[in-house]
Amino acid sequence: MNLRITLQPAYVLHRRPFQNTSLLVDLFTLDFGLIRAVAKGARREKSRSRALLQLFQPLLISVSGKGEVKTLTSVESNMSAMKLQGERLFSGLYLNELLCRLLQNQEEHAGLYKSYREALVALQGTSQLEPLLRRFEMNLLAELGYAINLEHDWKTDLPIVAGSVYRFIPDLGFQASSLSAGAASGPTEFRGADLVALREMDFADEQTVLAAKRLLRLALSAHLGDKPLHSRGLFAIST
């Protein structure tokens, strides 16, 4: 069946050359999720779509086609692209790569689209990066059906409390450990105090910041597989 999508809000997540003059573009759309499309002739110097198909540019796109890869039939925008630099640019690229790697083709994620748009707007400002990135990662996992339960021990259903230590098991959750808070040093072990702070998005304690990053990396790695994220390497280069 030929699918036609008209004037759909979208962002470019990734683009690469295709054949002689075209681009293969991964688009994140409001109502249809991830769409891969060919922008015919978009690499020609006088192509209007060449200038518009940029990262972090709010777009309205139209596509059609029968297969997994559609044909981009029109693209327009009446808004300027979001300007990101330095670590904020790398953060935006990281969000894009997560979406490209984890979303299934043509599955609607309107809530995640809103979270992505809000994250990009926040990246233009002076918001702290760590809470911003962790919030998006948690929203992404929840949208995919892998939400992290920061409220209860998955095995006993008892509340997670600040004075205990918990072991994290991807796709299951946290289980109380017999370790003391001072001995919580293993890669899958977390202080209850850090989990409570993350639940409240309180990043005042540097140890909470590090624990949150470690936790989300564990949770995402269970679904990303062994292939590393290229965008993570950009952060290492910049420091």
Sequence and secondary structure as in RCSB ss.txt:
>XXXX:A:sequence
MNLRITLQPAYVLHRRPFQNTSLLVDLFTLDFGLIRAVAKGARREKSRSRALLQLFQPLLISVSGKGEVKTLTSV
ESNMSAMKLQGERLFSGLYLNELLCRLLQNQEEHAGLYKSYREALVALQGTSQLEPLLRRFEMNLLAELGYAINL
EHDWKTDLPIVAGSVYRFIPDLGFQASSLSAGAASGPTEFRGADLVALREMDFADEQTVLAAKRLLRLALSAHLG
DKPLHSRGLFAIST
>XXXX:A:secstr
  EEEEEEEEEEEEEEEETTTEEEEEEEETTTEEEEEEETTTTSTT HHHHH  BT  EEEEEEESSSEEEEEEE
E SS      HHHHHHHHHHHHHHHHH  BT   HHHHHHHHHHHHHHHTT  HHHHHHHHHHHHHHHTT     
SBBTTT  B  TTSEEEEETTTEEEE SS GGG  STTEEEHHHHHHHHTT   SHHHHHHHHHHHHHHHHHHH 
SS  HHHHHHHHH 
